[in-house]
Amino acid sequence: MSSIYTIDDLRKDVAEGRIDTVLACQVDMQGRLMGKRFQAEYFVESAWKETHSCNYLQATDMEMETVSGYKATSWEKGYGDYTMKPDLATLRRIPWLEGTALVLCDVLDHHTHEEVAHSPRAILKKQVKRLEDMGMKAYMASELEFFLFDQTYEAAQASGYRNLKLASAYNEDYHIFQTTKEEEVMRAIRTGLQGAGIPVENSKGEASAGQEEINVRYADALAMADRHAIIKNGCKEIAWSKGKAITFLAKWNYNAAGSSSHIHQSLWSLEEKPLFFDHAGKYGMSPLMHNYVAGLLSHASEITYFLAPYINSYKRFMAGTFAPTKAIWSKDNRTAGYRLCGEETKGIRIECRVGGSDLNPYLAFAALLAAGIDGIENKLELEAPFVGDAYGGKDIREIPRTLRAASAAMTESAMLRKAFGDDVIDHYTRAAEWEQEEYDRRISDWEVARGFERA
């Protein structure tokens, strides 16, 4: 991954007064950017080599709780430091923040300086390395959907997230006029991301009132995951700066469509030859692609946790909503969990439609690659494509319906334990258990309204 903005470029911008702040960020288990704001002069003097953070950042939940039960970090171990090592290939200006640059960091053990195995970037890099050792690399692209609201985050919170005003009053899928009304935010997102070195293809209205989608160019797996993490953070910051709010919840409202993160993927040789394409193959699919997709399907339940990591994620899987319910593949069929795209061209690829907009891209990409690699290594045979409405399909492979089921499949997966390591799977098993425990002891508005008088 080549740098788009070098440390020498940064030094020049600092010396000439254009940059005064550098964000050094690691990506946490939830896919969020966590780190420090450096005075730029100090960063270019020494912090570009390394900095430090508390190690609890890779063992916390959405609320930043110090969760018990992790082997890697605990009160007993004293919550010491991790080293954050800036990956200068990710250094970039951030146009929507005045005088600001950003760099993503790898997370290293403070003593050994080895990468922390359960950190999301390290998990993906391990699968990328496996592919490289096989003479291949993955290109991926994630389509991100979200809802745009006319309130600020502060106003939404003060209202208890009730009576929120969406940016539109009706389904705006592909609508030009409605999205014209939203251009103040969406243009700022497109041009901001482009200026940050993330090549944008387009934005569009999506399948519900106030729902948007942003699409960027495909890239190698690690670069795309880096882009994805920056895109989510950037969309929120830009919306906040305009007095608006954005949510990446997979299912924010019962009556609205869910928000997805469809992941397109294909394998290429290190010399840029498309390995999924074969003129002689049916639909243009190579034997390698058959094996890869067979791996995705064979391990579909095991990898679902990394595509749907929260209780809310599973509320999205509803028939007739363009969110899949069946883990099968089909040719250009949006009712299937895995859709063949670009048939008969070198752009042939498989689209995973299972993941929601709440996923961590590093973990999702890594899980997909691990499953696909297993299919290649074991030369798994691909079942015939499903034809028709997968929602109504009988006796076909289903996506796990709950976090409990997905977590159990992940925990018991020999493939994932071999690919990621036992300690990594145990770490994310604990994350899933905690999410479930927290949910199980909470009282929802629905329960109170349903039973307050009638129970």
Disulfide bonds with the S-S distance in Angstrom:
none
